[in-house]
Amino acid sequence: MARTFSAYSVYWYDTTVTPPVGHGMAGRIVDTGSAIGAQPSMRTGLNGDPRIEGFTDAANNLRIAVTDRVANTQRPVYIHDATTGAEVSGKSPQSWLEGNLYTLVKLNGYLYAIDYDNAKVIEINASTYAATGVTYSLAISNPGLIPSGYQAIGQALIVANNALYGLFAFPDSTWSTYANSLLVRFDISGSGTSRAITVVESNSYIEKNAFSIAYANSNFYIASIGGKQNPSGSGSYNPNSKIQSIPVSFSSTTSPTTEMSPSGTFPYEFRDISFSSTKAYILAGAYDSNWQLEGKLISVDASTFTNPTLIDGFPATPGPDATAVGYLWSAQYTLDSNRVWFARGNAIRVYDASNNALVATLTVTAGSLIAQGDLYTNINDLTYVGAAASVSLRGYRSPLQRANTPFAHAARALTRGRPELTEEERQQILRS
């Protein structure tokens, strides 16, 4: 088995000062094939929203981009060697975007990043790691694709058939309602000042609040919450949540196929999807009245979405398995290690995909994800760099947890980690 690498970030908030001050750190995870261990403190001195993205550069070097978020401020992006943890000399830090780094993929000698807050795609030279100045903004270039009364957010980028695709969602300004999501196919052409990223096809039949996209069997598979997650906050689920498929050759009139929907025996929202050659890995869950997630990580037949096998179930309340608390939930299959990486709230579980055996659990404790004396309390981000390619483990996090708007900051001050507002809290912010 190949030696592979992942990266993670954690944070804590000092509440003894006003306003509270966030502190963040990024570390590595090394999988030798026989042992999986974390190496904390690859990058310290970050704020309370530390972000990481794994990527391979033009020479196929394994790299980790580390940054953090401040609203409307261009933050430095530090580039680290995934195999050693060291900052790459002479090419770090970089300036990429003002906003919220979300997904980093490689295509034809370039890297492409998406900004969550601004629904903007940024092109980066895969050799120098410098931004080329070539960008695409949905609001500027194709405002007609944004439903009236809604804002655009950049959810994901994916490369398939040597082309770049983007996934966008459309909440209103308070994230209480959503319009249908949008899948686009980009064309990237020209050189110098004539180089441009343009949309050549789009499809607006994707379910509301789509966020995770995978490619298999000549199709895209998209996980959607269906709107706002867990509408009542009391153990219910959004019935419009879906796993949809759509051909990679889609047109504007192609209707997606619903592969999975919630049901009485599967009362959850879909939160991540990935594929091996024979199986699809599905993460689903719903929050209870205390905003703790209950749900399942399962595998199903990749072609028929039948024959479910339980890999991990997690409880609604803390008990013998208290790692069910936390807000980072994602699960991805990784080919070169034949693993399933499960960000399980405030723990990271790694499974052997050949037999679904649990091979490692990493937690926010000294000697695991953090060093002795560290005060970090929560996992914020996880990315798999691998042996040859990178996979972001995003899963679903609400806009309240991710956005950098004034409304989001006010909401986070009220909820203190809870992933959704009550209607009373929403109205309180709107009145202020």
Solvent accessible surface area in square Angstrom, and as a share of the most:
residue,aa,sasa,rsa
1,M,131,0.59
2,A,44,0.34
3,R,126,0.46
4,T,1,0.00
5,F,8,0.03
6,S,1,0.01
7,A,0,0.00
8,Y,0,0.00
9,S,0,0.00
10,V,0,0.00
11,Y,43,0.16
12,W,52,0.18
13,Y,107,0.41
14,D,30,0.16
15,T,92,0.53
16,T,123,0.71
17,V,65,0.37
18,T,136,0.79
19,P,102,0.64
20,P,56,0.35
21,V,72,0.41
22,G,12,0.12
23,H,66,0.30
24,G,1,0.01
25,M,0,0.00
26,A,0,0.00
27,G,0,0.00
28,R,16,0.06
29,I,0,0.00
30,V,10,0.06
31,D,0,0.00
32,T,65,0.38
33,G,27,0.26
34,S,108,0.70
35,A,61,0.47
36,I,25,0.13
37,G,33,0.32
38,A,22,0.17
39,Q,81,0.36
40,P,41,0.26
41,S,55,0.36
42,M,27,0.12
43,R,52,0.19
44,T,75,0.44
45,G,79,0.76
46,L,12,0.06
47,N,36,0.19
48,G,8,0.08
49,D,21,0.11
50,P,0,0.00
51,R,1,0.00
52,I,0,0.00
53,E,1,0.00
54,G,1,0.01
55,F,3,0.01
56,T,10,0.06
57,D,5,0.03
58,A,50,0.39
59,A,76,0.59
60,N,104,0.53
61,N,59,0.30
62,L,17,0.08
63,R,27,0.10
64,I,0,0.00
65,A,0,0.00
66,V,0,0.00
67,T,8,0.05
68,D,7,0.04
69,R,16,0.06
70,V,59,0.34
71,A,30,0.23
72,N,130,0.67
73,T,54,0.31
74,Q,85,0.38
75,R,73,0.27
76,P,48,0.30
77,V,2,0.01
78,Y,45,0.17
79,I,0,0.00
80,H,5,0.02
81,D,32,0.17
82,A,0,0.00
83,T,54,0.31
84,T,85,0.50
85,G,13,0.12
86,A,58,0.45
87,E,68,0.30
88,V,22,0.13
89,S,107,0.69
90,G,82,0.79
91,K,76,0.32
92,S,23,0.15
93,P,73,0.46
94,Q,28,0.13
95,S,65,0.42
96,W,11,0.04
97,L,17,0.08
98,E,92,0.41
99,G,11,0.11
100,N,0,0.00
101,L,3,0.02
102,Y,4,0.01
103,T,13,0.08
104,L,6,0.03
105,V,30,0.17
106,K,67,0.28
107,L,16,0.08
108,N,104,0.53
109,G,40,0.38
110,Y,57,0.22
111,L,0,0.00
112,Y,2,0.01
113,A,0,0.00
114,I,0,0.00
115,D,1,0.00
116,Y,0,0.00
117,D,33,0.17
118,N,69,0.35
119,A,1,0.01
120,K,68,0.29
121,V,0,0.00
122,I,4,0.02
123,E,0,0.00
124,I,0,0.00
125,N,49,0.25
126,A,0,0.00
127,S,55,0.36
128,T,66,0.38
129,Y,1,0.00
130,A,40,0.31
131,A,39,0.30
132,T,54,0.31
133,G,66,0.63
134,V,18,0.10
135,T,61,0.36
136,Y,3,0.01
137,S,16,0.10
138,L,0,0.00
139,A,55,0.42
140,I,145,0.74
141,S,62,0.40
142,N,45,0.23
143,P,79,0.50
144,G,78,0.75
145,L,54,0.27
146,I,32,0.16
147,P,44,0.28
148,S,108,0.70
149,G,69,0.66
150,Y,67,0.26
151,Q,55,0.24
152,A,12,0.10
153,I,5,0.03
154,G,0,0.00
155,Q,3,0.01
156,A,11,0.08
157,L,8,0.04
158,I,25,0.13
159,V,49,0.28
160,A,5,0.04
161,N,102,0.52
162,N,106,0.54
163,A,23,0.18
164,L,1,0.00
165,Y,7,0.03
166,G,1,0.01
167,L,1,0.00
168,F,0,0.00
169,A,0,0.00
170,F,3,0.01
171,P,0,0.00
172,D,26,0.14
173,S,80,0.52
174,T,13,0.07
175,W,10,0.04
176,S,39,0.25
177,T,73,0.42
178,Y,11,0.04
179,A,14,0.11
180,N,61,0.31
181,S,0,0.00
182,L,2,0.01
183,L,0,0.00
184,V,0,0.00
185,R,46,0.17
186,F,7,0.03
187,D,57,0.29
188,I,38,0.20
189,S,59,0.38
190,G,44,0.43
191,S,83,0.54
192,G,65,0.62
193,T,153,0.89
194,S,81,0.52
195,R,47,0.17
196,A,41,0.31
197,I,8,0.04
198,T,65,0.38
199,V,31,0.18
200,V,85,0.49
201,E,46,0.20
202,S,18,0.11
203,N,1,0.00
204,S,61,0.39
205,Y,113,0.43
206,I,1,0.00
207,E,21,0.09
208,K,67,0.29
209,N,0,0.00
210,A,0,0.00
211,F,9,0.04
212,S,13,0.08
213,I,24,0.12
214,A,14,0.11
215,Y,80,0.31
216,A,16,0.12
217,N,87,0.45
218,S,71,0.46
219,N,36,0.19
220,F,0,0.00
221,Y,9,0.04
222,I,0,0.00
223,A,0,0.00
224,S,0,0.00
225,I,0,0.00
226,G,3,0.03
227,G,6,0.06
228,K,38,0.16
229,Q,2,0.01
230,N,0,0.00
231,P,69,0.43
232,S,71,0.46
233,G,9,0.08
234,S,70,0.45
235,G,31,0.29
236,S,43,0.28
237,Y,56,0.21
238,N,10,0.05
239,P,91,0.57
240,N,72,0.37
241,S,0,0.00
242,K,41,0.17
243,I,0,0.00
244,Q,13,0.06
245,S,8,0.05
246,I,1,0.00
247,P,56,0.35
248,V,13,0.08
249,S,89,0.58
250,F,4,0.02
251,S,43,0.28
252,S,57,0.37
253,T,107,0.62
254,T,33,0.19
255,S,85,0.55
256,P,25,0.16
257,T,75,0.44
258,T,62,0.36
259,E,53,0.24
260,M,31,0.14
261,S,54,0.35
262,P,18,0.11
263,S,46,0.30
264,G,74,0.71
265,T,127,0.74
266,F,29,0.12
267,P,47,0.30
268,Y,24,0.09
269,E,0,0.00
270,F,0,0.00
271,R,1,0.01
272,D,2,0.01
273,I,1,0.00
274,S,6,0.04
275,F,29,0.12
276,S,22,0.14
277,S,109,0.70
278,T,92,0.54
279,K,72,0.30
280,A,0,0.00
281,Y,4,0.01
282,I,0,0.00
283,L,0,0.00
284,A,0,0.00
285,G,0,0.00
286,A,1,0.01
287,Y,5,0.02
288,D,15,0.08
289,S,73,0.47
290,N,102,0.52
291,W,29,0.10
292,Q,34,0.15
293,L,0,0.00
294,E,55,0.25
295,G,4,0.04
296,K,65,0.28
297,L,0,0.00
298,I,8,0.04
299,S,4,0.03
300,V,4,0.02
301,D,49,0.26
302,A,4,0.03
303,S,87,0.56
304,T,81,0.47
305,F,17,0.07
306,T,67,0.39
307,N,114,0.58
308,P,96,0.60
309,T,64,0.37
310,L,102,0.51
311,I,17,0.09
312,D,9,0.04
313,G,36,0.34
314,F,11,0.05
315,P,50,0.31
316,A,27,0.21
317,T,74,0.43
318,P,68,0.43
319,G,42,0.40
320,P,156,0.98
321,D,38,0.19
322,A,55,0.43
323,T,33,0.19
324,A,2,0.01
325,V,49,0.28
326,G,10,0.10
327,Y,60,0.23
328,L,3,0.01
329,W,1,0.00
330,S,0,0.00
331,A,0,0.00
332,Q,21,0.09
333,Y,21,0.08
334,T,2,0.01
335,L,145,0.72
336,D,49,0.25
337,S,1,0.01
338,N,52,0.27
339,R,10,0.04
340,V,0,0.00
341,W,2,0.01
342,F,0,0.00
343,A,0,0.00
344,R,0,0.00
345,G,0,0.00
346,N,28,0.15
347,A,0,0.00
348,I,0,0.00
349,R,36,0.13
350,V,0,0.00
351,Y,9,0.03
352,D,31,0.16
353,A,7,0.06
354,S,83,0.53
355,N,99,0.51
356,N,34,0.18
357,A,44,0.34
358,L,85,0.42
359,V,67,0.38
360,A,15,0.11
361,T,58,0.34
362,L,13,0.06
363,T,33,0.19
364,V,24,0.14
365,T,72,0.42
366,A,48,0.37
367,G,79,0.76
368,S,21,0.13
369,L,0,0.00
370,I,11,0.05
371,A,41,0.31
372,Q,162,0.72
373,G,63,0.61
374,D,45,0.23
375,L,107,0.53
376,Y,26,0.10
377,T,78,0.45
378,N,37,0.19
379,I,8,0.04
380,N,4,0.02
381,D,1,0.01
382,L,1,0.00
383,T,0,0.00
384,Y,6,0.02
385,V,0,0.00
386,G,0,0.00
387,A,40,0.31
388,A,72,0.56
389,A,60,0.47
390,S,35,0.22
391,V,48,0.28
392,S,30,0.19
393,L,1,0.01
394,R,27,0.10
395,G,2,0.02
396,Y,5,0.02
397,R,24,0.09
398,S,0,0.00
399,P,2,0.01
400,L,5,0.02
401,Q,21,0.09
402,R,1,0.01
403,A,3,0.03
404,N,13,0.07
405,T,43,0.25
406,P,118,0.74
407,F,28,0.12
408,A,0,0.00
409,H,86,0.38
410,A,39,0.30
411,A,0,0.00
412,R,63,0.23
413,A,67,0.52
414,L,62,0.31
415,T,9,0.05
416,R,184,0.67
417,G,31,0.29
418,R,46,0.17
419,P,1,0.01
420,E,11,0.05
421,L,6,0.03
422,T,55,0.32
423,E,90,0.40
424,E,127,0.57
425,E,28,0.13
426,R,8,0.03
427,Q,71,0.32
428,Q,86,0.38
429,I,19,0.10
430,L,93,0.46
431,R,178,0.65
432,S,122,0.79
